[in-house]
Amino acid sequence: MEISAIETYIENQKEEIRPILIDVYLALKEALPEAGEKISWAMPTFYQERNIIHFAAFKNHFGIYPGPEAIAHFQDRLSPYHTSKVAIQMPYSIPVDKQLIQDIAIWCKDNNNHH
């Protein structure tokens, strides 16, 4: 089976963070089963006619990029994380909140959240 661009991206990250990124990737695949996958803006991206959500690995955290509307909508559930207008920083030191990531992804798909 051919390995996807996103799997290649994950494989190129530090060994200790790969399992976390795989968890994020699988959570998004489960939440967005109809979505395509690509690398966009140098980040793993799920899309369906448009980009739905991106994620990316950094030194001490991974970022989720759902767009400003989603960040505003989920603000009450994002208090454990540093957020900006366009990004949610999720430290590797705390367990991946797969339900939150899936809820955000589905919201982005359903709300035509352009970014």
N, C-alpha and C positions, 0 to 999 in steps of 0.2 A: 504494500500500500504506500502510495506517495505521501511524503511528509509535507504538511502545509507550511505556508509562509509564517504563520503564527507559531507553529511548533518549532520551526527553524529559529525564530526570534528567541523563544524560550530556551532552546538548546544553547544559544550563544550567551546566555546570562550566567552569572556566578552559580556554581553548583548548589550552594546552600539556599539560594532563593528559588531555584527551579521548581521545587514541589509546591511552593506558595503560588507561583505564577500558573502552574498547571491547574491548581484548585480554582483560580480566578477564571482561567480559560474554560474549564469544564462547566463551571457555574454559568458562564455566559452562553456557552453552546446549548446547555439545557434550557435556559430561559428564552433563547432566540433560535429555535430549531430550524426556522425557515431562512435565517439570515445567511448571507455570504460572508466570507472572511477574506481579509486582505491586510496589507501593511499600507497605512495612509498617514501622512505627516510623521513617518518613521515609527509609527506605533501600531500594534495589533488593533484591528478595527473590525467590528461587525457592521454589516450594511444590508439594506434592503431598499433599493432605488436611491437611497441616500445613506450617509454614515449615521449609524444609530448610537454607537458608544465605542470609545477607545480605552485601552489601558497601556501602561508602560512601566518598565522597571527602572528604579533609581537605586542609589547606594543604600539608603535606610528605609525606603518605602516603595510601594508601587502607587501609581496614580491612576485614577479612574476619571475619564473625561466624558461626562454625559451632556455637557452644555449647561449654561447658566440657569435655564428654566428648571431643569431637574434638580440642580443644587438648591435652588430656592424652595422647590416643592418638598424636598426631603430634609430640609435644614434641621428639623427637630430630631431626626435619627442620626445626624452627622456630628453631634456634639463631641464624640470621642476623637474626631479627626480634624486636621487642619484643612480648611477649604479656602479656595479663592473663587473668583467669578466663574472659572471654567474647570477647576480641578478639585478632586478629593484626594488627599494624601493619606494612604493607609499604611501605617508602619508595619514592617515585617515582624516586630516584636509582639503584636497582638494577633489573635487568631482571625483568619479571614471570615468576615461576616457574609457568607454566601447568600443568605436570604436577602440581605440589604442590596447586594450587588445585583441579584436577579430582579428584585423589585424595581430598582432604578432602571435596569435595562428594558424591562417590559414597559415601564412608564414612558421611557424615551421612544420606544417603538410605537406605542399607542398614541402618543401626543405629537407625533411628527416634529420632533425636537431637532430642528436644523442646527448644525454646527460644522 
